[in-house]
């Protein structure tokens, strides 16, 4: 399955979500690409839109490998198995977690312009991204949102590998349009996967009520 672009993928996800009886929904997008997906969903469901900007915590040996992630409110998720295998020093873990937290908070402030964050208690949160690879960054966002006592969390993504989804579905409802066995990168499933700019994210965030 190949998506034309993020707008089309978001519209297709919205069609699936409209089939559900979702009470009191709010859509939360993960910048940058996930905000475009989230906007399409919120427009179709006529519900509020917001964002969450978690940051991955990179391995000291390879910055492309995530050993955890942190959300803007300080919620942290660590992959303890990888940390153990790589013998990551606690001092590095503490320092890098603080650094990524600061960047996560900076991005939230930059995109949202200091708007108060919505109360998620008793709401159905639809967490949207343009795709999931390992799910590492997503996990800090999920833990953060769960701490706000929502009624339910629905993960909505156009594409993700089956193994990643299998783990997520143990705890969350997941709407995913394509679950390939062979998965290299999210972008391989889009005809147009151009980089989403900060200006595009800010423009959509300005639509937040």
N, C-alpha and C positions, 0 to 999 in steps of 0.2 A: 504494500500500500504506500502510495506517495502523495503527500499533501502539496498543494500549489504553494501555499505560504501559511504564515501563522494565523492570518485573518480567517482563511478558509478552515483551518484546523479548529480554531476556536468556535466557529459557527457550527461545525459538525458535532463538536462536544456539547454545545448548547442544545442541539436537537435531542441528544441522548438524555441530557439532564431534564429537559422539559417533559420527558416521559415519566419522570419520578414525581411523587407528591412531596415536594420539599417545603417544609415549613420554616418561615423566618430565615431565609438564606442571606448570606453575605459572601461575596467572592473575594478571595485574597490571592493576588498574583505575586510570583517571585520574579524580581527584575533580573535581566531586562526582558528577555523574550516572553516570559510567563505573564507579563502585564498585558501584552497584546491579546493573549489567549483569554485572560481574565476579563478584559474589557468586552470582548465579544460575548462571553457568557453572561456578564452582568447586564448587558444591553438586552439580551434575549429574555432573561428572567426578570427584568425590571427590578433589580435588587442592588443594594450598595456594593461599591467596589473599594478595595483598599490593597495595600501591599505589605509584604514582609521581606526583609533583605538579609537572609542568613549568609554567612561566609564560611567557606571550608577552611579547615586547619590543615596546612600542607605538611607533608613529611619533611624532616630535615635532610633526607637523602635525595628526594625527588619531589619538587613542588607540584608536580602533576598528580601525585598520589595523595589523597585525602586521608588523614588519620582521625578526623572528627569534623565537627561543624559547630558554629555558635550563632545564636539568634540575637537580634538587637536588644532584647530584654535581659541578656546574660545567660539564657538557657543554653547549656552545652551538651552535645552528644559526642562521645568518644568511641572509636572502634578499638576496644580493649585488646582484641586479638592481634590486630595489625600493630598496635603500639608495643605489645609484648614481643612480637616477632622481630620488629625493627629496633628493639632496645632503645626506644625514645626516652631521653632523659627528662625527668619531671621538670627541671628548670626550663628546658626548651618548651615543653608543653604549656607551662604556665605563662611564659612570656609570649609565645605565639598566639595562645588563646586570647590574651589581653589585646594584642595587636589587631587580631581579626575582629574582636568585639568592637574596638574603636572604629574600625573601617565600616563595619555593619551599621553602627549607630550613625556614622557620618553620612552614609548613603541614605538612610531613612530620613534624616533631617533634610538632606539635599533634595530628595525627590518629593517629600511630603510637605515641605515648608512649615514645619513645626505645628501642623494640625494635630489636635488631640486624637489619640488612637481610639478606635471604636470599642465599645463594650461587646465582647463576644459571648458573654454568659447567656446560655439558653438559645443561642443561634445555631443554625446549621452552616458551618463554615465549609465552603468549597475552595480548596487549595489548588491553584492552577499553575502549571508550568508548561513550557513548550515541548517537554520531553524529560524523561528520567534515564540516567545511565546507571550509576551505582545506587543512587538514592541517598548518598551521604549528606549532601547539603540540605536536602528535603527533611531529613530526620530532626535536625535542630528546630526547624520551623514547626514540624508536627508536635514536638514536645512543648514548644513555647505556646502554641495555640491550645493544646490540651490543658495547660495550666490555667487558661482563662475560663474554664468550665463551659465550653460550648455544649449544645445538646447533641451534636454529632459533627464529624469531620468526613468530608468526601474529597478524595484526591481525584482531580480531573486532568488528564494528560492525553495528548494525541498518541504518543508512542513511548514504549518502555520495554526492556527485555523481560521475558517471562519469569526468569528467576528472581529478578528484583521485585516484580509485582507479587510473586508468591509470598515473599516475606512481608510486604506491606499489607497484603490482604488478611494476614493473621490478626491485625488490629483495626484496620480501617476499610471502609467501603471505597473501592477504586473504580473509576470509569476510565477505561483506556480503549482507544479505537484500534490500535495495532500492537500486537505482542509478538515481535519476531524472535525466532530462535537465534538467528545470526544478527548481532548488534555490535557496531563499531563506534558510532557516534550519532547523536540526535539529528545532526544536519543531513545525514545520508537519506533521511526519509522526507525531505522537503526539496521541491524544485527550486524554490526561492528561500534561502536561509540567510539573507543579508543581516549584517550586524544591526542590532537595535541600539539607537543612540540614547544618551541621557536625555536629550531634548524630547525625544518621542515618549520616554517614560514620564517625564515631567508634564508633558501635554495631557497625557491620560490621567495622571494623578491630580491635575487641576480640575478634573471632572468629579473628584471626590467631594461629596457634600459635607 
